[in-house]
Amino acid sequence: MAKPLSLLGLAFVVWIAARFAPVFHAKFLWIVVVAAAVATAIIARQRGMLWVDRTTLRRLAAAELRFIVPFIFYASMRGFNHDIIGLEKFMDFAFMNAAMATASLPVPDPWFSGESINYYYFGHFLAALLSKLSGTPATYGYNLMLCTLFGATFQLAYTFVFEMARHLKAGVRSAMALVAGAWLTIGGNVHGFVYGFVKPLMIEFGLAKVPDHVFLISDPTRFVGHNPATNDKLIHEFPAYAFYVGDLHAHLINLHVVLLLACILLAWFRSCADQTSALFRRQGWMLVAAWLIGLFAMTNSWDGLMYGAMLGTILSGHLFSALRHGRRATVAAIGDGMRAVVVIGATALPFVLYFQSHSARFLPTHSHTPVWQWLILYGLQAALALAGCAIAFRGRRRLLAEPERCLLAVLTLFGITFALVPEFVYMKDIYGSDYYRSNTAFKFGFQAFSLLTLCACVGIAILLSIRTEKMQRIFVLSVLELVLVPPLYYGWFVVQGGFSVWRDREWTLDGQRYLLHSHPEDYAVINWLAAHGSNRRQPLVEGMGDSYSFGARISANTGIPTIMGWPVHEQLWRGSDPEVWRRRDDVNRLYNAKTVQDARSVLKRYRPRWLIVGQYERQRYPELNAELLAALGHTVFRAGETLIVDLYPQAEPTCVNRACAP
């Protein structure tokens, strides 16, 4: 747990400091790192922990290998799929580049110049921090962050299951810990096995009809409402698919922190069960858990809601248990709850002060997932987790100790609850009626899959530890194969899709390499602005676009704010603010201007420094007059048909609000 805890601690310290001073740069980061290292060494020396024996070193080396090997595996696969384009990669890269380009917080919105990002972006800040600390360009840092998340997910999943099964046989706990790491990083639900292996086999033998399209790796995440087609379409993504597509999105960045929280809760449960454990240690683990949930609010607010409810339930159970032990225990339990609330609020406060929530309330659903489809998505993990709980709590000779049993029950309960929540309520958003609960199912389903996978692996370990005369080894292995092959079969699609292009694609972790080959003029513009756009708060104007399109590609790849990026995304982040549509119309007016006066009327409102006229703008705005736009300032760069016009060569705009005065 030390690796993610120290990284998050460093990021939080810098996050707070950068609110008051422009300190988000490599020099300050290294000062904090060195200071923390010195303080740690002093404390370790005082406690006699500065030197470790060979056994401990071997354990540390083994733990690091469980990070390094998955890291190398994913880097090998990602190197053939390195392009930062498609889906929401532009959005994630824009946030990361905007954080790279600033020394103070809040981070300016790269797609809404003059305003700060109104989205949970602590994870993108974390990626920028690692890139600044290591001196890595963002185009490499983006892909290296994905590799880091992949390694951390495997390592923490292994750690949690291994520790939960500490009273079981060593071979069983190690095997299921490895399965947990593999299942969360490359495994999936049973849909991939049923529709990607069983159904094609049935078609081959004439037992099923040929489907409308061949099996796609995205099909297990687009199942309900898509096959068969209905008016209630859901997204039920899981980690392996998120790693495969490579969007550095909030739910994926926060996954390793969720796993860390599970480990922290286990340490807390153990300290509470240990009567010899010091009070400050018990409260310390609880406060660390509360601190992580406060970070969730800044990294992925949906996770803050879900795991805040989990922690609240645990603390409520702690209070009810304390009622039986007298007034002192009750007062102490109430104090624990109050301290947790204070820590969560204090952690999230620096973010909340600059964040305007536009979420609507939860409403009851008017449609439901068919039971057979829900079982394909979550049935296997839920059944294994429940079986593990049933065996763990039965009889006098229980296979798990009290802390592990309780935590397994809590995580199983909330895993199933998260999977069921979208069946009853949904968060109102801007999406159409066919997708009205899609985002809710996506956010809750991702966490349900993660928790139930961990619990399922613990459940299998418990099942394998039962000794009866009738249960022969071959039977156990057969059952294990039947249980694990369906979800892990999805890994075949991941590996095949990731490595099958090695003959056709160059291996690199440079996420902008595609620009050099397919959009060389834009690549030249990006490099020129990187060298000459020293003041990244001076906005530019470029062709915007629909969500998931090539629009706003310059701001995404440089972090320099543009007047408007993806309007629908900004509308989602800003609660249907009419300013979004006003900016959209203004950009359209600028590129379709018939006279210099019309163009300048737009420029006076926003005072951008750079005007981009490239192939994308010429295609999006057929009536674009390049000569007229070039006459608005001084052309400082030209590559083929692409121009960069310096609109205010001597100006240093100081506007920070939505619009600048003329």
URHU-V748302 format. One record per residue. SS is DSSP state (@ for helix, = for strand, . for the rest). Layout:
BEGIN
ss = {SS | SS}
END
This chain:
BEGIN
ss = {. | @ | @ | @ | @ | @ | @ | @ | @ | @ | @ | @ | @ | @ | @ | @ | @ | . | . | . | . | . | . | . | . | @ | @ | @ | @ | @ | @ | @ | @ | @ | @ | @ | @ | @ | @ | @ | @ | @ | @ | @ | @ | @ | . | . | . | . | . | . | . | @ | @ | @ | @ | @ | @ | @ | @ | @ | @ | @ | @ | @ | @ | @ | @ | @ | @ | @ | @ | @ | @ | @ | @ | @ | . | . | . | . | . | . | . | . | . | . | @ | @ | @ | @ | @ | @ | @ | @ | @ | @ | @ | @ | . | . | . | . | . | . | . | = | . | . | . | . | . | . | . | = | . | . | . | . | . | @ | @ | @ | @ | @ | @ | @ | @ | @ | @ | @ | @ | @ | . | . | . | @ | @ | @ | @ | @ | @ | @ | @ | @ | @ | @ | @ | @ | @ | @ | @ | @ | @ | @ | @ | @ | @ | @ | @ | @ | @ | @ | . | . | . | . | . | @ | @ | @ | @ | @ | @ | @ | @ | @ | @ | @ | @ | @ | @ | @ | @ | . | . | . | . | . | @ | @ | @ | @ | @ | @ | @ | @ | @ | @ | @ | @ | @ | @ | . | . | . | . | . | . | . | . | . | . | . | . | . | . | @ | @ | @ | . | . | . | . | = | . | . | = | . | . | . | . | . | . | . | . | . | @ | @ | @ | @ | @ | @ | @ | . | . | . | . | @ | @ | @ | @ | . | @ | @ | @ | @ | @ | @ | @ | @ | @ | @ | @ | @ | @ | @ | @ | @ | @ | @ | @ | . | . | . | . | . | @ | @ | @ | @ | @ | @ | @ | @ | @ | @ | @ | @ | @ | @ | @ | @ | @ | @ | @ | @ | @ | . | @ | @ | @ | @ | @ | @ | @ | @ | @ | @ | @ | @ | @ | @ | @ | @ | @ | @ | @ | @ | @ | @ | @ | . | . | . | @ | @ | @ | @ | @ | @ | @ | @ | @ | @ | @ | @ | @ | @ | @ | @ | @ | @ | @ | @ | @ | @ | @ | @ | @ | @ | . | . | . | . | . | . | . | . | . | = | = | = | . | . | . | . | . | . | @ | @ | @ | @ | @ | @ | @ | @ | @ | @ | @ | @ | @ | @ | @ | @ | @ | @ | @ | @ | @ | @ | . | . | . | . | . | . | . | . | . | @ | @ | @ | @ | @ | @ | @ | @ | @ | @ | @ | @ | @ | @ | @ | @ | @ | @ | @ | @ | . | . | . | = | = | = | . | . | . | . | . | @ | @ | @ | . | . | @ | @ | @ | @ | @ | @ | @ | @ | @ | @ | @ | @ | @ | @ | @ | @ | @ | @ | @ | @ | @ | @ | @ | @ | @ | @ | @ | . | . | . | . | . | . | . | . | @ | @ | @ | @ | @ | @ | @ | @ | @ | @ | @ | @ | @ | @ | @ | @ | . | @ | @ | @ | @ | @ | @ | @ | @ | @ | @ | . | . | . | . | . | . | . | . | . | . | . | . | . | @ | @ | @ | @ | @ | @ | . | @ | @ | @ | @ | @ | @ | @ | @ | @ | @ | @ | @ | @ | . | . | . | . | . | . | . | = | = | . | . | . | = | . | . | . | . | . | . | . | @ | @ | @ | @ | @ | @ | . | . | . | = | . | . | . | = | @ | @ | @ | @ | @ | @ | @ | . | . | . | . | @ | @ | @ | @ | @ | @ | @ | @ | @ | @ | @ | @ | @ | @ | . | . | . | . | @ | @ | @ | @ | @ | @ | @ | @ | @ | @ | @ | . | . | . | = | = | = | = | . | @ | @ | @ | @ | @ | @ | . | . | . | . | . | @ | @ | @ | @ | @ | . | . | . | = | = | = | = | = | = | . | . | = | = | = | = | = | . | . | . | . | . | . | . | . | . | . | . | . | . | . | . | .}
END
